[in-house]
Amino acid sequence: MENASLYDRIGGEETLRTLTDRFYDFVFEHELIARLFKSDKDEIKEKQRLFLTQFLGGPGLYSEVYGHPRLRARHIPHPIGEEDAIAWLTCMDKAISTLTISDDLKKELFSRFPQSAMFMVNS
Ligand code: HEM
């Protein structure tokens, strides 16, 4: 499994369904960032699952449906400050901590997010 993608090593589709489900439950309850999320919760969970599948080295599911991610551009309509990025990361950390994977994999998984989250800061 050493050459397997992180997507495969964390348990693929099933793990990402659990992760995105729990992540957005935390996000939609968060006192700072819940305000930013205006569309349907199940819809954003599913979009994020498709995106994270390819972001973690699995099949390119998001791009098949939505085209090139252009994530920074897609976030421009949402005013995101540094504190929002930190809150987003806190929700992700909490969601990852609930997964039944090893602590090493949890650390490796979380390490994929801080740089991207800071890249989304636009206000
Ligand atoms: C830095 C903090 C972040 C905030 C506050 C934030 C907020 C948002 C918001 C408000 C939306 C639109 C949701 C809706 O339709 O109601 C969105 C969409 C999305 N975000 Fe983020 N986001 C952040 C970081 C990230 C990161 C780090 C990633 C990926 C690793 C990501 C991936 C996505 C994806 C895939 C979508 C769906 C895009 C689409 O197809 O419309 N976001 N985000």
py3Dmol code that shows the C-alpha trace and the ligand (Angstrom):
import py3Dmol

protein = """\
ATOM      1  CA  MET A   1       0.000   0.000   0.000  1.00  0.00           C
ATOM      2  CA  GLU A   2       3.022   2.312   0.170  1.00  0.00           C
ATOM      3  CA  ASN A   3       2.302   3.749  -3.242  1.00  0.00           C
ATOM      4  CA  ALA A   4      -1.438   3.912  -2.687  1.00  0.00           C
ATOM      5  CA  SER A   5      -3.079   7.332  -2.676  1.00  0.00           C
ATOM      6  CA  LEU A   6      -4.104   8.923   0.589  1.00  0.00           C
ATOM      7  CA  TYR A   7      -7.674   8.488  -0.684  1.00  0.00           C
ATOM      8  CA  ASP A   8      -7.220   4.712  -0.715  1.00  0.00           C
ATOM      9  CA  ARG A   9      -5.233   4.577   2.503  1.00  0.00           C
ATOM     10  CA  ILE A  10      -7.934   6.342   4.544  1.00  0.00           C
ATOM     11  CA  GLY A  11     -10.621   3.998   3.211  1.00  0.00           C
ATOM     12  CA  GLY A  12     -11.855   5.702   0.039  1.00  0.00           C
ATOM     13  CA  GLU A  13     -15.490   6.592  -0.576  1.00  0.00           C
ATOM     14  CA  GLU A  14     -16.892   5.359   2.709  1.00  0.00           C
ATOM     15  CA  THR A  15     -14.452   7.406   4.823  1.00  0.00           C
ATOM     16  CA  LEU A  16     -14.983  10.534   2.733  1.00  0.00           C
ATOM     17  CA  ARG A  17     -18.773  10.238   3.065  1.00  0.00           C
ATOM     18  CA  THR A  18     -18.360  10.100   6.840  1.00  0.00           C
ATOM     19  CA  LEU A  19     -15.813  12.934   6.861  1.00  0.00           C
ATOM     20  CA  THR A  20     -17.838  15.380   4.751  1.00  0.00           C
ATOM     21  CA  ASP A  21     -21.007  14.522   6.625  1.00  0.00           C
ATOM     22  CA  ARG A  22     -19.453  15.318  10.018  1.00  0.00           C
ATOM     23  CA  PHE A  23     -17.416  18.268   8.724  1.00  0.00           C
ATOM     24  CA  TYR A  24     -20.442  20.195   7.434  1.00  0.00           C
ATOM     25  CA  ASP A  25     -22.449  19.354  10.547  1.00  0.00           C
ATOM     26  CA  PHE A  26     -19.713  21.225  12.479  1.00  0.00           C
ATOM     27  CA  VAL A  27     -19.502  24.015   9.868  1.00  0.00           C
ATOM     28  CA  PHE A  28     -23.259  24.672   9.771  1.00  0.00           C
ATOM     29  CA  GLU A  29     -23.253  24.961  13.587  1.00  0.00           C
ATOM     30  CA  HIS A  30     -20.155  27.145  13.803  1.00  0.00           C
ATOM     31  CA  GLU A  31     -20.836  30.608  15.251  1.00  0.00           C
ATOM     32  CA  LEU A  32     -18.402  32.356  12.903  1.00  0.00           C
ATOM     33  CA  ILE A  33     -18.635  30.572   9.549  1.00  0.00           C
ATOM     34  CA  ALA A  34     -22.156  29.107   9.399  1.00  0.00           C
ATOM     35  CA  ARG A  35     -23.282  32.501   7.953  1.00  0.00           C
ATOM     36  CA  LEU A  36     -21.283  31.874   4.780  1.00  0.00           C
ATOM     37  CA  PHE A  37     -23.121  28.687   3.835  1.00  0.00           C
ATOM     38  CA  LYS A  38     -26.362  29.483   2.087  1.00  0.00           C
ATOM     39  CA  SER A  39     -27.037  26.473  -0.090  1.00  0.00           C
ATOM     40  CA  ASP A  40     -28.382  23.057   0.776  1.00  0.00           C
ATOM     41  CA  LYS A  41     -26.246  21.155   3.290  1.00  0.00           C
ATOM     42  CA  ASP A  42     -26.528  17.795   1.520  1.00  0.00           C
ATOM     43  CA  GLU A  43     -25.556  19.396  -1.781  1.00  0.00           C
ATOM     44  CA  ILE A  44     -22.358  20.963  -0.402  1.00  0.00           C
ATOM     45  CA  LYS A  45     -21.476  17.722   1.418  1.00  0.00           C
ATOM     46  CA  GLU A  46     -21.702  15.864  -1.874  1.00  0.00           C
ATOM     47  CA  LYS A  47     -19.700  18.499  -3.813  1.00  0.00           C
ATOM     48  CA  GLN A  48     -16.974  18.420  -1.179  1.00  0.00           C
ATOM     49  CA  ARG A  49     -16.912  14.601  -1.237  1.00  0.00           C
ATOM     50  CA  LEU A  50     -16.407  14.651  -5.010  1.00  0.00           C
ATOM     51  CA  PHE A  51     -13.713  17.311  -4.664  1.00  0.00           C
ATOM     52  CA  LEU A  52     -11.820  15.627  -1.813  1.00  0.00           C
ATOM     53  CA  THR A  53     -11.862  12.344  -3.726  1.00  0.00           C
ATOM     54  CA  GLN A  54      -9.661  13.879  -6.402  1.00  0.00           C
ATOM     55  CA  PHE A  55      -7.771  16.199  -4.015  1.00  0.00           C
ATOM     56  CA  LEU A  56      -6.558  13.116  -2.106  1.00  0.00           C
ATOM     57  CA  GLY A  57      -5.530  11.207  -5.210  1.00  0.00           C
ATOM     58  CA  GLY A  58      -8.674   9.256  -6.036  1.00  0.00           C
ATOM     59  CA  PRO A  59     -10.732   9.424  -9.259  1.00  0.00           C
ATOM     60  CA  GLY A  60     -11.440  12.872 -10.729  1.00  0.00           C
ATOM     61  CA  LEU A  61     -15.102  12.905  -9.724  1.00  0.00           C
ATOM     62  CA  TYR A  62     -15.482  16.640  -9.095  1.00  0.00           C
ATOM     63  CA  SER A  63     -13.983  17.684 -12.428  1.00  0.00           C
ATOM     64  CA  GLU A  64     -16.135  15.164 -14.312  1.00  0.00           C
ATOM     65  CA  VAL A  65     -19.229  17.012 -13.119  1.00  0.00           C
ATOM     66  CA  TYR A  66     -18.093  20.608 -12.510  1.00  0.00           C
ATOM     67  CA  GLY A  67     -14.959  21.065 -14.615  1.00  0.00           C
ATOM     68  CA  HIS A  68     -11.681  22.491 -13.354  1.00  0.00           C
ATOM     69  CA  PRO A  69     -11.980  23.214  -9.607  1.00  0.00           C
ATOM     70  CA  ARG A  70     -10.640  26.827  -9.741  1.00  0.00           C
ATOM     71  CA  LEU A  71     -11.322  26.815  -6.030  1.00  0.00           C
ATOM     72  CA  ARG A  72      -9.994  30.252  -5.200  1.00  0.00           C
ATOM     73  CA  ALA A  73     -12.194  31.764  -7.906  1.00  0.00           C
ATOM     74  CA  ARG A  74     -15.216  29.793  -6.714  1.00  0.00           C
ATOM     75  CA  HIS A  75     -14.695  31.201  -3.210  1.00  0.00           C
ATOM     76  CA  ILE A  76     -14.445  34.861  -4.283  1.00  0.00           C
ATOM     77  CA  PRO A  77     -18.206  35.483  -3.858  1.00  0.00           C
ATOM     78  CA  HIS A  78     -17.799  34.448  -0.202  1.00  0.00           C
ATOM     79  CA  PRO A  79     -15.835  36.940   1.933  1.00  0.00           C
ATOM     80  CA  ILE A  80     -13.333  34.741   3.786  1.00  0.00           C
ATOM     81  CA  GLY A  81     -11.007  36.208   6.419  1.00  0.00           C
ATOM     82  CA  GLU A  82      -8.103  34.537   8.180  1.00  0.00           C
ATOM     83  CA  GLU A  83     -10.280  33.781  11.227  1.00  0.00           C
ATOM     84  CA  ASP A  84     -12.788  32.067   8.916  1.00  0.00           C
ATOM     85  CA  ALA A  85     -10.023  29.883   7.489  1.00  0.00           C
ATOM     86  CA  ILE A  86      -8.929  28.950  11.011  1.00  0.00           C
ATOM     87  CA  ALA A  87     -12.525  28.092  11.942  1.00  0.00           C
ATOM     88  CA  TRP A  88     -12.870  25.962   8.778  1.00  0.00           C
ATOM     89  CA  LEU A  89      -9.669  24.117   9.708  1.00  0.00           C
ATOM     90  CA  THR A  90     -10.897  23.588  13.274  1.00  0.00           C
ATOM     91  CA  CYS A  91     -14.084  21.975  11.937  1.00  0.00           C
ATOM     92  CA  MET A  92     -11.995  19.780   9.631  1.00  0.00           C
ATOM     93  CA  ASP A  93      -9.702  18.773  12.484  1.00  0.00           C
ATOM     94  CA  LYS A  94     -12.705  17.850  14.648  1.00  0.00           C
ATOM     95  CA  ALA A  95     -14.286  15.848  11.820  1.00  0.00           C
ATOM     96  CA  ILE A  96     -11.017  14.018  11.112  1.00  0.00           C
ATOM     97  CA  SER A  97     -10.613  13.191  14.801  1.00  0.00           C
ATOM     98  CA  THR A  98     -13.892  11.195  14.709  1.00  0.00           C
ATOM     99  CA  LEU A  99     -12.646   8.871  11.933  1.00  0.00           C
ATOM    100  CA  THR A 100     -11.592   5.298  12.723  1.00  0.00           C
ATOM    101  CA  ILE A 101      -8.167   5.560  11.084  1.00  0.00           C
ATOM    102  CA  SER A 102      -4.717   5.607  12.708  1.00  0.00           C
ATOM    103  CA  ASP A 103      -3.380   8.764  14.341  1.00  0.00           C
ATOM    104  CA  ASP A 104      -0.632   8.930  11.721  1.00  0.00           C
ATOM    105  CA  LEU A 105      -3.205   8.913   8.927  1.00  0.00           C
ATOM    106  CA  LYS A 106      -5.269  11.557  10.731  1.00  0.00           C
ATOM    107  CA  LYS A 107      -2.187  13.794  10.907  1.00  0.00           C
ATOM    108  CA  GLU A 108      -1.314  13.172   7.278  1.00  0.00           C
ATOM    109  CA  LEU A 109      -4.881  13.886   6.205  1.00  0.00           C
ATOM    110  CA  PHE A 110      -5.147  17.128   8.194  1.00  0.00           C
ATOM    111  CA  SER A 111      -1.776  18.294   6.835  1.00  0.00           C
ATOM    112  CA  ARG A 112      -3.329  18.512   3.360  1.00  0.00           C
ATOM    113  CA  PHE A 113      -5.627  21.386   4.360  1.00  0.00           C
ATOM    114  CA  PRO A 114      -3.917  24.382   6.029  1.00  0.00           C
ATOM    115  CA  GLN A 115      -2.191  25.671   2.903  1.00  0.00           C
ATOM    116  CA  SER A 116      -5.343  25.428   0.761  1.00  0.00           C
ATOM    117  CA  ALA A 117      -7.464  27.025   3.462  1.00  0.00           C
ATOM    118  CA  MET A 118      -5.118  30.029   3.723  1.00  0.00           C
ATOM    119  CA  PHE A 119      -5.140  30.305  -0.073  1.00  0.00           C
ATOM    120  CA  MET A 120      -8.957  30.864   0.060  1.00  0.00           C
ATOM    121  CA  VAL A 121      -8.574  33.958   2.273  1.00  0.00           C
ATOM    122  CA  ASN A 122      -9.880  36.841   0.166  1.00  0.00           C
ATOM    123  CA  SER A 123     -10.949  39.604   2.540  1.00  0.00           C
TER     124      SER A 123
END
"""
ligand_1 = """\
43
HEM
C -10.787 28.781 4.289
C -12.003 28.564 4.712
C -13.126 28.213 3.785
C -14.365 28.742 3.818
C -14.885 29.753 4.823
C -15.122 28.141 2.735
C -16.419 28.450 2.404
C -17.108 27.963 1.328
C -18.420 28.395 0.930
C -19.242 29.479 1.630
C -18.771 27.678 -0.150
C -20.094 27.757 -0.918
C -21.046 26.843 -0.226
C -22.433 27.013 -0.738
O -22.675 26.725 -1.931
O -23.279 27.420 0.074
C -17.675 26.775 -0.447
C -17.658 25.875 -1.476
C -16.677 24.942 -1.649
N -15.513 24.839 -0.922
Fe -14.916 26.042 0.545
N -14.333 27.239 2.069
C -13.097 27.250 2.675
C -12.028 26.478 2.349
C -12.072 25.427 1.458
C -11.003 24.489 1.246
C -9.648 24.515 1.978
C -11.446 23.612 0.314
C -10.770 22.420 -0.265
C -9.759 21.787 0.302
C -12.786 23.991 -0.056
C -13.590 23.360 -0.982
C -14.803 23.782 -1.403
C -15.543 23.160 -2.487
C -15.123 21.956 -3.309
C -16.706 23.893 -2.639
C -17.791 23.690 -3.692
C -17.429 24.548 -4.878
C -18.490 24.521 -5.950
O -18.457 23.608 -6.790
O -19.351 25.387 -5.926
N -13.144 25.101 0.660
N -16.689 26.972 0.478
"""
view = py3Dmol.view(width=600, height=400)
view.addModel(protein, "pdb")
view.setStyle({"model": 0}, {"cartoon": {"style": "trace"}})
view.addModel(ligand_1, "xyz")
view.setStyle({"model": 1}, {"stick": {}})
view.zoomTo()
view.show()
